[in-house]
Amino acid sequence: MKGLAEAIFQSVPFLSWIGVEIVEATPDHVIAAFKPRDELIGNPHQQILHGGIISAVMDSVGGLVGILKYLETVSEEEKQDAYAEAFKRVTKFATIDMRADFLSPGRGTGFVCEGRILRLGRHVVVSRMEFRNGEGTLIAVGTGTYNY
């Protein structure tokens, strides 16, 4: 699953620009990480990561774990070409709603976002995300709802 998750993220130029890398990927759990750069800072005086970057990474991780969970449910025939199936599903997945609660300033030498499945329905998947710095400080939490 990690290779599939990496291929999906690498197909999104914005995530490549941020530098997001997949650390772990299963149908129930995705962990992604990246290092800060000057272009990602929202408050240059305090060197705090831009909230839009935090939200975008949480949304992407939440959607990715949803895609992987959905793919777990496809038939064996469809699984013969999992990569092609995944890319078809990527084009259909869309964010219905994504809520971000910012709890701490986005300071750190590295950042990690973890996403887990809350619910998989017939047409909607809901995931929960936690965004931390490399020291483990919880910076933001989010809930995403995606349709397919």
C-alpha angles and dihedrals in degrees: 000000000000092000091050092048091049091051091051093049093045089056089063109078094200093057090047089051091052089048098236114173128189113242098175134359132184131147089265103035139034128182121190129177141188142172122242121251131186091256090060097053118109097183110039093183093060098024093237122162115249113260091226090061090050091049093046093051092047091048091049094047091047091051093046094053087048091054092048091048091050092050089055087066099051120108124266090251091057091047090063087085103026095165094054090045091050093052091049089053093047090062091054100044113097134172112250095178137349124186122195125192113193111211105168137013113276098249124145149096092255139009135217129195121194124192130192134182117252098175140354114201133174094275105002135059125193123202137181123220134195122195117200138168121242091267091059099254110151106236102170143353127205145182121211131194117198133181129210 
